[in-house]
Amino acid sequence: MGSEKLNSSGRLSPAKQEGIYQLLPFILNPDNIARFEPGKVLIGDRRQYPFQQSFVTCETIDEVASAISNMVTQGSGPWLAAVNALRLLTNKGKAGISSKNSQQSLLDHLGQAREVLVRTRPTNTAMKQRLDAIVLLAQEAVFNDDDVDLAVARGIEIMLGDIYDDYTLRARAMADQIEDGDGILTNCFGEAGFILSLAFAKRDGKDITVFSPETRPYFQGAKLTAPAIHEMGIKVNLVTDNMPAYFMAKQEIQKYVTAADLITVDGHVVNKIGTYQNAIAARAHGIPFYAFAWGRDNSKKVREDIVIEERDPAEVRIALGSATTIDVIRARYPAFDITPPEYVTGIVTVKGIVSPSELDDVPKW
């Protein structure tokens, strides 16, 4: 499916030119992240990976929302699951939305579904932006008396193709910064942009080693990042979350590169908890920190605009299903932290690598 992705410009896309769908590991193939099939949405269960390549089947909006909340998928997975969830409404109603009343009812249900889905991810606003775009396509289809489900399906396909094109542009920019022999620290799961930058660097003939912290409490670094990098034939060291500064001091790490769940217009990087402490250590050791943007959100201009999701503290008292302490111990679980722009060397955008202080002058990231 990946090689057939559409491009909204109508031209051969950067993703196709670079042949990225052949480079991506299993977990980042779009069909393995989330996809719609008649009557259901299949979501790749990242909780089970790499031990199993399994899917969670959702037949309602609430089931998709629960899957997102319960960490079946993370990173880019929630938005793709969410937009495909809208087809549970548009596809189901294809035979019965000819009347104006039925059309308005469908739009009302789409709006309600959007609200339910957005609430599952208050920090990362990519899902909200992309749901809004698909709901708008549905509204336009109703206004023009077009097939709503077809409009939504095509919209998702084009959106996905454009996003993977953007991944490709950012990955190419970052790969050009990677030098032969580099040790690269990351945090959590860097998604397609970061993973592709490693694949491009390898294809360019560069010998690199990645350090992947395990990422408590869900172990995305151990279960997603390290296996994906290993699958591509790149050297990877799994380390615990409190080891990065040790390897920095030993001069085994030359660059720190992560994804970002959100970047404010003034350059604050919001990413998985632990990103900030590694940025402090990187700065202390003279190591540059690069963060991948997913896009620009003009409603998040400054630090004060950020909402940090605090998850159930019970999740901190468990590791892979086993209790690590007694349940009366208090715990806290902020899912993300905020790295100030002075700790960030560059933001990886579709326009290249940009200083955090210059983001406001770049219309598209």
C-alpha positions in Angstrom: 0.0 0.0 0.0 2.8 2.4 0.9 4.2 2.6 -2.6 0.8 3.8 -3.9 0.5 6.8 -1.6 -0.9 9.9 -3.3 0.6 13.3 -3.3 -1.6 16.4 -3.1 0.7 18.2 -5.6 0.1 15.6 -8.2 3.9 15.1 -8.6 6.2 12.3 -7.8 6.5 12.6 -4.1 9.8 12.9 -2.1 8.8 9.7 -0.3 8.6 7.8 -3.6 11.8 9.3 -4.9 13.7 8.2 -1.8 12.0 4.8 -1.8 11.1 5.1 1.9 8.4 2.5 2.1 11.1 -0.1 1.4 13.3 1.3 4.1 10.7 1.5 6.9 10.6 -1.2 9.6 7.4 -3.1 10.1 6.1 -0.9 12.8 6.3 2.3 10.7 4.6 0.9 7.6 1.3 3.0 7.5 -0.9 -0.1 7.1 0.7 -1.5 10.3 0.0 1.6 12.3 -3.7 1.9 11.8 -6.1 1.3 8.9 -9.8 1.1 8.2 -11.5 -2.0 7.0 -15.3 -2.2 6.5 -16.9 -1.9 10.0 -13.7 -1.7 11.9 -10.4 0.0 12.5 -7.3 -2.1 13.0 -4.6 -0.5 15.2 -1.2 -2.0 15.5 -0.7 -3.0 19.1 2.6 -1.4 20.0 2.2 -2.8 23.6 2.9 -6.3 22.2 5.6 -5.4 19.7 8.3 -6.7 19.2 7.2 -10.0 20.7 4.0 -10.0 18.5 2.9 -8.2 15.4 -0.7 -8.0 16.4 -3.6 -5.6 16.0 -6.5 -4.4 18.1 -9.8 -4.4 16.4 -12.2 -1.4 17.1 -15.7 -1.2 15.9 -16.8 2.0 17.5 -15.5 5.5 18.1 -15.3 4.8 21.9 -13.3 1.7 21.3 -10.8 3.6 19.2 -10.6 6.3 21.9 -10.0 3.7 24.6 -7.3 2.1 22.5 -5.5 5.4 22.2 -5.9 6.2 25.9 -4.7 2.7 26.8 -1.5 3.2 24.9 -2.2 0.6 22.2 -0.5 3.1 19.9 1.7 6.1 20.5 3.5 8.8 18.6 2.0 9.2 15.1 -0.4 6.3 15.7 -3.2 8.1 17.6 -3.9 10.6 14.8 -4.0 7.9 12.1 -6.2 5.7 14.3 -8.5 8.7 14.9 -9.0 9.9 11.4 -9.7 6.3 10.3 -12.2 6.0 13.1 -14.3 8.7 11.4 -14.9 6.2 8.6 -16.8 4.0 11.0 -19.4 6.8 10.7 -19.1 7.8 7.1 -18.8 4.3 5.6 -21.6 2.9 7.8 -23.9 5.6 6.6 -23.2 5.5 2.9 -26.6 3.9 2.1 -28.6 6.3 4.1 -27.4 9.8 4.1 -29.2 11.1 1.0 -31.6 13.4 2.9 -30.5 16.7 4.4 -31.5 15.6 7.8 -29.4 12.4 7.5 -26.5 14.4 6.2 -26.7 16.9 9.1 -27.0 14.0 11.6 -23.8 12.5 10.1 -21.9 15.8 10.5 -23.2 16.1 14.1 -21.9 12.6 14.9 -18.6 13.4 13.3 -18.3 16.5 15.4 -19.0 14.4 18.5 -16.5 11.8 17.5 -13.9 14.5 17.0 -14.4 15.7 20.6 -14.1 12.2 22.1 -10.9 11.5 20.2 -9.2 14.8 20.8 -9.6 14.3 24.6 -7.4 11.2 24.4 -4.3 13.3 23.6 -4.4 16.8 25.1 -0.7 17.5 24.7 0.0 16.5 21.2 -2.2 18.7 19.0 -1.4 17.0 15.7 -4.4 14.7 16.1 -6.7 17.7 16.6 -5.4 19.5 13.5 -5.8 16.4 11.3 -9.2 15.5 12.6 -10.4 19.0 12.0 -9.1 18.8 8.4 -11.0 15.5 7.7 -14.2 16.8 9.3 -14.0 19.9 7.1 -13.7 17.6 4.0 -16.9 15.8 5.2 -18.7 19.1 5.6 -17.6 20.2 2.1 -18.8 16.9 0.6 -22.2 17.3 2.2 -22.4 20.9 0.9 -21.4 19.8 -2.6 -23.7 16.7 -2.5 -20.7 14.4 -2.9 -20.0 11.0 -1.5 -18.9 11.8 2.1 -17.1 8.5 2.7 -15.2 8.7 -0.5 -14.2 12.3 0.3 -13.0 11.2 3.7 -11.2 8.1 2.5 -9.4 10.1 -0.2 -8.6 12.9 2.3 -6.9 10.4 4.6 -4.9 8.9 1.8 -3.7 12.2 0.6 -2.9 13.5 4.1 -0.9 10.3 4.8 1.0 10.7 1.6 1.8 14.3 2.3 2.9 13.5 5.9 5.3 10.8 4.7 6.6 13.2 2.2 7.3 15.6 5.0 8.9 12.9 7.1 11.2 12.3 4.1 12.3 15.9 3.8 13.0 16.2 7.5 14.8 12.9 7.5 17.1 13.9 4.6 17.9 17.2 6.4 18.9 15.3 9.6 20.8 12.6 7.8 23.0 15.2 6.3 24.0 16.3 9.8 25.0 12.8 10.9 28.6 12.0 10.5 30.4 8.7 9.9 31.1 7.1 13.3 28.5 9.1 15.2 26.9 7.8 18.4 23.3 9.1 18.5 21.2 9.3 21.6 17.4 9.4 21.3 14.5 9.2 23.7 11.3 7.2 23.4 10.2 6.4 19.8 11.3 8.9 17.2 8.7 7.8 14.6 9.3 7.9 10.9 11.3 11.1 10.6 14.0 10.0 13.0 14.1 6.4 11.9 14.3 7.4 8.3 17.2 9.8 9.0 19.1 6.8 10.4 18.2 4.7 7.3 19.4 7.5 5.0 22.6 7.9 6.9 23.2 4.1 6.6 22.4 4.2 2.9 24.9 7.1 2.5 27.6 4.7 3.9 27.8 6.2 7.4 28.6 3.8 10.3 26.5 4.9 13.3 25.5 3.6 16.6 22.2 4.5 18.4 21.7 4.7 22.1 18.1 4.0 23.0 16.9 4.6 26.6 14.3 2.0 27.6 11.6 4.7 28.4 9.8 3.9 31.5 7.0 3.1 32.3 5.9 1.8 28.9 9.3 0.9 27.5 8.9 2.4 24.1 12.7 2.6 23.7 13.1 -1.0 24.5 10.1 -2.4 22.6 9.8 0.0 19.6 12.9 2.0 19.0 15.6 -0.6 19.5 13.9 -3.4 17.5 13.0 -1.0 14.7 16.6 0.2 14.4 17.9 -3.4 14.6 15.5 -4.4 11.9 17.2 -1.9 9.6 20.6 -3.3 10.3 21.9 -0.4 12.3 23.8 -0.9 15.5 21.8 0.0 18.6 22.5 -0.1 22.3 19.6 -0.4 24.7 20.3 1.5 27.9 18.3 2.4 31.0 16.9 5.9 31.3 19.6 7.0 33.8 22.6 6.0 31.7 22.9 8.7 28.9 25.2 11.1 30.8 27.6 8.3 31.5 28.0 7.6 27.8 28.2 11.3 27.0 31.1 11.6 29.4 32.8 8.7 27.7 32.5 10.5 24.4 30.5 7.7 22.9 27.6 10.1 22.0 28.0 12.9 19.5 24.4 13.9 18.8 21.1 13.9 20.7 18.1 13.5 18.4 14.4 13.0 19.3 10.9 13.4 18.0 8.7 16.1 19.5 5.1 15.8 20.4 4.8 19.5 20.2 7.0 22.5 19.5 5.9 26.0 20.4 6.4 28.8 17.9 9.0 30.3 20.3 11.0 27.0 20.3 10.0 25.0 23.4 10.2 21.3 22.7 7.6 19.1 24.3 8.4 15.4 24.2 8.3 12.2 26.2 9.4 12.6 29.8 13.1 12.4 30.1 13.9 14.4 27.0 14.7 17.6 29.0 17.1 15.9 31.4 19.0 14.5 28.5 19.1 17.9 26.9 20.7 19.4 30.0 23.3 16.6 30.1 23.9 17.1 26.3 24.5 20.8 26.7 26.9 20.2 29.6 28.9 17.9 27.4 28.8 20.1 24.3 26.5 17.7 22.4 24.0 19.2 19.9 20.3 18.5 20.4 18.0 18.3 17.4 14.2 17.8 17.6 12.0 16.7 14.8 8.9 18.9 14.2 5.6 17.3 13.1 4.2 20.6 11.9 3.3 24.1 13.1 0.5 24.8 15.6 -0.1 28.5 15.8 -2.2 28.1 18.8 0.9 27.0 20.8 3.1 30.1 20.7 4.7 30.0 24.1 5.4 27.7 27.0 2.2 28.8 28.8 0.1 27.5 26.0 1.2 23.9 26.7 -1.0 21.4 28.5 1.1 18.5 30.0 -0.9 15.3 30.3 -0.5 13.6 33.7 -1.4 10.0 33.4 -2.6 7.6 36.1 0.2 7.3 38.7 -0.6 3.6 39.1 1.2 3.1 35.8 4.5 4.2 37.4 4.2 1.4 40.0 4.1 -1.2 37.3 6.7 -2.4 34.8 5.5 -4.7 32.0 2.5 -5.8 34.1 4.5 -6.5 37.3 4.3 -4.4 40.4 7.6 -2.6 41.3 6.4 -1.4 44.7 3.4 -1.6 47.0 0.3 0.1 45.8 0.1 2.6 48.8 3.2 4.4 47.6 2.4 7.7 46.0 3.6 8.3 42.4 3.5 10.9 39.7 3.4 10.4 35.9 3.7 13.5 33.8 3.9 12.0 30.3 5.9 14.8 28.8 8.4 17.4 29.7 9.4 20.8 28.2 12.9 21.6 26.9 13.6 25.4 26.7 14.9 26.6 23.4 18.3 27.5 24.8 19.0 23.7 25.1 18.0 23.0 21.5 20.5 23.3 18.7 18.0 22.9 15.8 14.5 22.0 14.9 14.3 19.6 12.0 11.7 20.9 9.6 10.6 20.4 6.0 12.6 23.6 5.2 15.8 22.1 6.8 17.2 22.5 10.2 16.1 25.8 11.8 17.2 27.5 15.0 14.4 27.6 17.7 14.7 31.4 17.6 13.8 31.5 13.9 10.8 29.2 13.9 8.3 32.1 13.9 9.7 33.1 10.4 9.1 29.7 8.9 5.5 29.3 7.8 5.6 25.5 7.4 7.7 23.2 9.6 
